[in-house]
């Protein structure tokens, strides 16, 4: 029944208008306990794939030793070639390989923490794979996933624009988050240097250690520190385990447990020793075991510190209430992350970034509570905290401004590049590339018998203008000629371009009789003759020779048409210049 259900899976239909397309309903799964299956083996075992069942539908497989193969059929609804991105939402994945199977070829890509980010197909914070689809093409994507960390495989298909927009939001959030951690760490380090209170130093180490581990879990460290090396898989478990140890040491001093609650002081001291040993153990076991130890330590640390804080609140310890509230928020975030890692909770923005939300709020609150402990310096600390908040707000605004400015700069650069590629700088008319693009679009839309005419225009007597009046006069005359040519041609009739020098090309598509083309050529001769430039009181103008050829858009190339028109133009030159000549090959052409 599984095989039959897998065969009836509907492909994901990709419509560029959607931007982002969910893929989970179209995925089928094959487990590989031996890790030995190749793509050919998997394709041959198509009957063994089954639709996602039960907890598998959440795409959170937790800690799993099997290699997972996912099959994803795709169908393009676009009428032209389209680039899509297969993006994974979770950054902390070890080995993701993607195979795109077309009718005539295969594409293999890789990403994940097992490979340097610089070797990924797309350098990004998380695994992202490009999928190129022809118009209406059907492809099958096979995904091989393996990880020591929880295997969370939420994914979707996105257009590049939709991906960039979504990722920019996440990056902005992460930039704000890590910027806040750095600011908090430096702020408390300065307080330690000023006040010589060890709490501030322990808290600074806790914040920075937590931030380093979180940056590796979110893919930020791999993307920014070194893109051409593989980062240790122990950075996350060891970093968070060390942060938990520092948190216990900080709580002992922050809550004055030595004086107010000696029993809790000794208990947390014992836990700190255990956690220090646990931090060392994370370096001696497999990465998966290290991550499990880290998750357990994180939850137990928060519960222990909350319990100590509640008891301290009853003893009226200053700032104990803020301490409890802060760790409650962190408990919620870390608990959701730990439970999600086991596969018991679905993967979404709340569970993926719950730890960041909780830790950010917790660290802010604890920073304020630290300042509240020292009443004799309350005014200075409140001022510093307010400045910190203003700095964070300013950083957020500056980040938003930079993102907006960068977006505008990219759009402007794209527009300039497009103009450089397709426009003649002097006249603003299409250049060779612009003409080629117009002709390619015409051929794509034209039926087999739709005629096209090409006029090759060569100016007569233009070189003497440059020789006698200078190149500035020649450039001004070319611009005026371009303006008159545009006035002589209706917008729906075709296009005028400049090949270079004193040569112009006209592509005419909207005509039914050949006489219409010759009439338009005469209009162009008059337009060129009307163009002029004045130098030293002398009005300068030129004439033109025009060669014309005809063809059918679906059967000829632009190059061949221009060549034939060029031959026809030279017939005019040989006959004394200034006139029109239709290619001999087209003399008897019936439209």
N, C-alpha and C positions, 0 to 999 in steps of 0.2 A: 504493500500500500504506500510505503514511503517513496519507492521508486516511481510509482504512478503519479503521486502528488508532485514529486520533483519535476517530472516531465511536463506537468500542467502549469508550471510556474510561468507567470506572465512577465515578459522582459520589461525592464525599466525604459519607459519612453522619454527621450530627452528632447525637450522643447526649450530653445534658448530663451524664450519669453519667461520661463519659470525662474531662471536664475539658479535656484538650488532645488534638487530633486532627491527625496528620500529613496533609499534602495533596500531597506530591510525586508519588505514583503517579497522581493524577488530573489533573495539570497537562499541558497541551499548549502548544506554543510556536509563535510566528510572529515572524520577524525583519522589521524595517522599516528597511532601509538608508537610506531617504530621509527618515525622521522625519516623513513627511507624512500617514500614515494616521490617520483619525479612528475613533471608536468604530463608526460606521455602516459604514465601510469594512472594519473588522476583522470585524464581525458578518457582513457579506456574504461575506467570504473565509474562512468557517469550514472549507472544504475544504483550505485551505492550512496549517492548524495541524497540527503533528505531535507525537507523544509525545516526551518527553525521551530523547535518545540519548547513549550514551557518557558523556563528561565532563559533559554537561548534567545528568545525574541528580544530580550533587553540588550543583547549584544555584549553583555558583561559575563565572561566565562570564568572570572575569578582566577585563582591560582590553578593552572592546569598544565600538566606535563606533556600532553599530546600536542603534536603539530596539527593545527586546524587549517583545512582547505575550504574556502568559500567560493562558490561559483555565482557569477553575476552576469546575466544576459542583458545587453543594452541594445536599444534601437533608436537611431537618430530620426527625428521628425523634421530636421532642417533640410532646406532645399540647396544647401551649399555645405562645403567642408566646414566642420565646426570643431573647435578645441574645447574639451571638457577637463575638469580636474576631479579625480577621486581623492577626497580628503578624509583623513581620519581625525576624529575629534580629540582623541587622547594622545598626548605627546610621548608618554612614557611606555614605549613599546620597543622590544629588542630587535626583532628581525621580521620585517614585512617585505614580502616579495610579491610583485604583481606581474601577471602574464596576460597580455592582451592578444587574443587569438582572432586574427582577421581571416578572410577566406584564403588569402594567398601568402600570408606571412604572420610571424609572431613577434611580439615586443616584450622584452623582459626588463623589469626595473626592480630596484631595491631601495629600502630606507629603514630607519630604525637606529637604536642606540648601538647596535653591533657594527655599524658602518660610520665612518666620518661623514658629517653633514655635507662636506664639500663633494662627496661622491654620490650624493642623492641626485635623482633626476631633476628635482626642484629643490633648491636650497631654501628650507623653511624651518619653522619652529617645531613642526610636527610632520609626520609622513603625508606627503601629497604627491600624486602621480598624474601625469598628463595622459589623456586618452584622445587621440585624434580620430575623428569619424568623418567619412565621406557622407555626402548627401544621401539620406535614407539608408545608411549602412547598418547592418546588424553585426555585433561582435559579442564575444563571450570573454569575460574577465575572470581569471582564476587568481585567488588571493591566498598566499601561503603565510600563515601567522604563527609565530613562535616567540615566547617571552618568559623570562624568569619572573617578571612583574605580573600583576593582575592583567589578564588579557581582556582588555576592553576595546571592542572593535566597532564602536559606533562610527558610521561613515555616511557619506552622501556624495552625490555628483553635483558639481557647481561649475558655473561658467567662470572664467577668470575674473570678470568684474565683480560678480557676487562673492567669490572667494576673497578677493582683496578687500572688499567692503567689510565682510564679516571678520576677517583676520585683523584688520586695522582696529576694529573695536576691541578685540581681545588683547592685542598688543598694547593699545592705549591703557586698558585696565591693568595689565601686568606691569607696564612701565610706571604707572602711578603706584601700584602696590610695592614694587621693589624700590622705587624712589623713596617711598615712605619708610621702608625698612632701613635704607641707608641713612636717611635723615634722622630717624629715631636712634640708630646706633651711634652716629656721630654726636648727636645731641647729648646722649647719656655718657659718652666717652668724655666730652668736654666737662660735664658735671663731675665726673670722677676726678679728672685732672684738677678741677677747682676745689671740690669738697673733700677729696681723698676718702670717700665712702665706698667700700668694696661692693656694695649692692649695685652701684652704677656700672662698675666694670663687669660684674657677672651678667648683668642684664644686657650690656653691650655685646658680650660674647654670645649670649643666647640669641639675640636678634640677628646678628650677622651669620651665625651657624645655621639658624633656621632659614634665613634668606638664601644661603648658598645651596642648601638641600632642596628648597622649593624651586630655585632657578633651574636645577638639573631635572626636577620632576616635570616642570612645565616646558622644557626644551629651550629655555632662554640661554642657559649657560653654554650648551652645545653650539648654539647659533652665534653667540657673541664672543666667547673666550677663544675657541679654536675650532675651526670648521674642518680641519684636516687631520684630526686625531680622534681616536675612540676614547670617550670618557669612561672612567671606572664605573661599573654597575653598583659599586658600594657607596658612591657619593650620597645617594638618597638615604638608604637605611642607616648608614653610619652617621651621616649628618643629622638626621632627625633624632637618632638615639642620643647623640652627644647633646643636642639641644634639650632633650628631656632631662638629662643629667644636670645641665646647667640650670634648668627651670627649678628643680628640686633644691639646689643650693641657694638659688635666689630667694625662694619662698622662705627658707629657714631664717634668713636675715631680714627680709622685708616684714615678716609678721612678728618679729621680736620673740621667736619661739623659745630661745634660750632663757629669757626672763619670764615670759608669760605662760608658756606651755612646755616645760622641760621634756615631758614624755614624747610629745609630738616632735620636739627638736631632735631627740635621739632616734625616733622612728624614721624621720625624713633623712637623717644622716645615714641610717642603715640602707634605706632605699637608694640614696645617692651612690653608695658603694656598689650595690647590686647593679644599678644602671650603668656605672662606669665599667663594670665587668661585662655587662650586656653589650655595651658599645664595642668593647674589644672582640667579643664573640661574633659580632656582625662581620668582622673582617676575616673570620676563620671558617665560616660556613658558606654554603651556596648562596648566591644572591636571593633566591626565593625564600630560603629560611631567614636570611637577614631581614628581608622585607616583612616577614611575618613577625619576627621579634620586634622590629620597629613599630608595627601597628599595635601590638600588645602593650609595649612600653608607653606609647603615646596615650592610649586610653587609660591605663592604670595610673600614669603620672597625673593626668588631669583629675581623675577621681580622687586621688590621694591629696592633691593640693586643694581641691574644693572642700574636702572634708576638714583639712587643717584650717582653711579659711573660715568655714562656718563656725568651728569651735572658737577661733580668734574673734569673730564678730560678737559672740556671746560674752567674751571677756573684754569687749569694748576696745580692741586693739585699733589704733588709728588706721584708716584706709582699708581695713579688712573687708568691708562691704564692697568696695570697688574691686578688690582682689578677687572675691568670689564671683562677682558678676562677670568680670573679664574672663576668668577661667571657665565659667559656664558657657560662654560663647565659643571659646576654643574647643571645649568638650563636644559641643554640638557639631562643629565643623570637622574635627578629627574623627569623631565617632561615625559620622556619615561617610567620610572617606574610607575608614577601616572596614565598615560594613559593606560599602560598595565594592571594596577590593575582594571581599569573599564571594561576591556575586549575589548577595541577598537584597541589595538595593539597585535600582536601575541607574544607568549613567546619564546624568543631565547636568545642566549648568550649576545647579545647587549642590549636587554631590561631588562634581569634579572640582569646583572652586569653593566649596564650603570651608575647607581649611584656610584658604586665603582670606575669605571674608571674616571668619572667626578669629584668625590670628592677627589680622590687621586691626580689628576692633580691640582685641585683647591687649595687643601691644600699645595701642594708643591709651587705653584705660590704665594699664599698668604704669605707663610713663607719667600720666597725670597723678596716679596714686603715689609714685615715688616722690614727686614734687611736694605732695601734700604732707609727706612725712616730716619734712623739715619746715616747721612753721616759722622759724626765725628767718628763712629766706623765701617766704611765700611770695612776696611781691616780685622778686627777680624771677622766680620760677614761672609764675603766672605770665609774666611778660614774655619769657622765652617760649612758653607753650603757645601763647597767642601768635607769636611770630612764626612758630612752626606750622600752625594751622594755616596762616596766611601764605607761608611758603608753599605748602602743599596745594592750596587752592591756586596760587600763582603758577606753580608747576603744571597743574592740570590745564589751566587756561593756555599757558605757553605751549604745552603739548598739543592741545586742540588747534591752536593757531598754527603751529608748525605743520601739523598734519594737513590742515586746510591749505596752508601756503604751498606745501609740497605737492598736494593734489593739483592745485592751480598751475604750478610750475610744470608738472608733468603733462597736463593737458595742453598748456601753451607750447611746450617743447614738441609734443606730438603734432600739434597743428603746424608748427614751423617746419618740422621734418617732412610732414605731408606736402607742404608747399614746396620745399626744396626738391623733393623727389618728383613731383608731378607738375610743377609750374616753372616756366621760364622766368628767371629773376628779373631780366630787363623789361619784358613786355607784360608779364603776368599771364600770358597765354600758356596753355598746356605745352609741355615739352615732349620729347620722344616717349618718356614713360607715361605721361598723362594721356597721350594719343593712344598708346598701346593699351592702357587700361580701359579707355573709352571703347576701343575697337573690340576688346575681349568681351566687354559687357554687351556690346551690340551683337556679337556672334552668338553669345549664350542665349539671348532673347530672340534672335532673328529666326524666321523660318527658312527653309531650304532655298526659296526663290526670291527672297527679299533683296533688291539691288542695293549696291553701295557705289558711290563715285568718289574718286580721290583726285584732288587738284594739287599739283605741285607748283608753287608760285616762286619764281626767282625774279628778284628786282633787277631791272635794267638801269645801268648808270649809277648804281649805289656806291661803288668803289671811289669814283671821283669825288663824291660828297665827303667821304672820310679824308681823302688826300688833300682836298682844297680847304675844307672848313673844320677838319678835326673830328676825332671820334666822338666827342660830346655831341656835335651836330648830328652825326650818323645815328647815335643812340636815341636822341630826341626824335629824329625822323622815324626810326623803327617803332618807337612807342606811339607816335601819331598814326602810323600805318596800322598798327595793331588795333588802335581805337576805331579807325574807320572800317577795318575789316569786321570787327564785331558788330558795328552798326549795319553792315551790309548783309548779315546773316541772321535769320530769325532763330530764336533759341531752340525750336523743335526740329530744325532742318538738319542739324549736324554740329560739328565742332571745328574750330580753327586753332591750329597750333603752330609753333615755331620750331623748326628743326635745328636752327643755329645759323649764324651769319645773316645772310639776307634771304634765306629760304623759309617759306611758310607752307603749311599743308592744310587743306580743307577736306574734311570727311563729310560727305552729304549722304543722308539716309532717307530723308522724307521726300521722295520724288517719285513720280509715276512715269514721266516721259524724259527722254534724253535731252530734249530741247530745254527743259526746265534747268538742267545742269549748266548748259551753255549760256542760258540767260543769266543764271546766277554768276557765272564766270565773268560775263560782261559787266555786271554790277560790281564785281570785285575789282576789275580793271579801273572802273570809274572811281571807286573808293580809294584805290591806291593813288591814282592821279590827283585826287583831292587832298591827300595828305601832304603836308609841307612843313618846312622849318625855315625860320628867317635868321640870317646871319649877316651882320654888317649892312643891313638894309636890303639884302638879296633874299628873295624867296626861292627856296630850293625844294624841288619835288622830283620824283622818279616815276618811271613806268614799270611794267612787269610782263613777263612771259609766263604763260600758264599751260601746263600739260595736264591732260585729263585722261583717266582710264576708268573703266567700269568693271564690276564683278558682282558676285553674289556672296553675301556675308558668310554663309555657311561653308563655302568652298575655297576661299582664298585666304591668304595671310596678308597682314598689313604690309609686311616687307615687300612682298611680290607686287602689290598694288602701287606702292610708292616707287618701286623700281620702274614699272611700266609708265607711270606718270612722269617720271624723270626723263625717260627716253622721249616721250611725247613733248616735253618741255624743250628739250634740245632741238627738236624739229623747228620750234618757233625761233630759237636762237639762230639756227642755220638759215632761216628765212628772213632774217633781218631784225629780230627781236620784236617785242611788244605785240602780243597777240595770243591766240588760243589755238591749241592743237589737240585733237582727240586721238588717242592711241590707235594705230592702224589695226591692232588686234581687236579693237572694239568698234570698228567702222560699221560692221553689219550686225552688231549686237542688238537683239530685239528684247525690249523690256516688257 
